[in-house]
Amino acid sequence: MKGITAFCLSALLLGTPQLPVAQAVEAETVEQAPGRCGQFGPGADLSGCDLSRQRMVDLDLRGANLSAAKLESSQLMGTNLDGADLRRANLKWANLRGASLRRANLSGADLFHVTLDEADMQDAQVRDADLFGANLIATQAQGADFRGSFLKDVILEEADLSAARLDGCYLFRAVMLDGRFVGTRLDQADMTGAAMDGADFTDANLSGALLRGASLRHAKLHGTQLRGADFANADLVKVEVIQAKNIPASFHQAISRFFGALPGTPDN
């Protein structure tokens, strides 16, 4: 018996082959998430499961129920979550780069500093969610609904949110460089201090939006609704204005800071 004990101890000390990191994580997942919480696949019921800090890359979770699931700091790069239920899920610091979330429901989800770069979020429901500091670089989110969500310091660089609903959203200091917001609802949104250089707002609705101190250099305002928008101290150098509607006085005043008064009357 003593010989066996000594042999086992020496094996540990001399370096028994260890599992690769990925295998170790998977083993931990099975141990910590028994039963249904360890069953991954289309339509899986993972509601309320604790899957924090797990590696779940390139999985097929179409239509899965992940409502109220804990996915903090988990890696879901390239995972298919089309039509998945992620309502009230905790996705703080999670990485969903390149994931597919078409028609997924993320309403009420905690997306604090989540990474959604190059993800496909077309027609997703992201209402009343917390996206503080979230990264959505080059994300495709056409037709997505973000109403009621907190988007302070969000990065939407080169993202396409055409026809999306962002009306009334808090986008303070958002980075929207070269983004596409064609036909997007941004009325009553707070975009104070936002970086919007090169963004395309063709046919978008910016009525009543706060754009104080925002930078819109080379931005396109083609047919854009601007009634009541506040452009105080905005940087409008080389902004393209073609058939914009109801241009407010604050826009003319911001332009005049650089080029002098423009012809025409405000709110025409």
ABEGO torsion letter per residue (X at the ends): XAAAAAAAAAAAAAGBBBBBAAAAAAAAAAAABBEAAABBEBGBBABGBBABGBBBBGBBABGBBABGBBABGBBABGBBABGBBABGBBABGBBABGBBABGBBABGBBABGBBABGBBABGBBABGBBABGBBBBGBBABGBBABGBBABGBBABGBBABGBBABGBBABGBBABGBBABGBBABGBBABGBBABGBBABGBBABGBBABGBBABGBBBBGBBABGBBABGBBABGBBBBGBBGBBAAAAAAAAAAAEBBBEBBGX
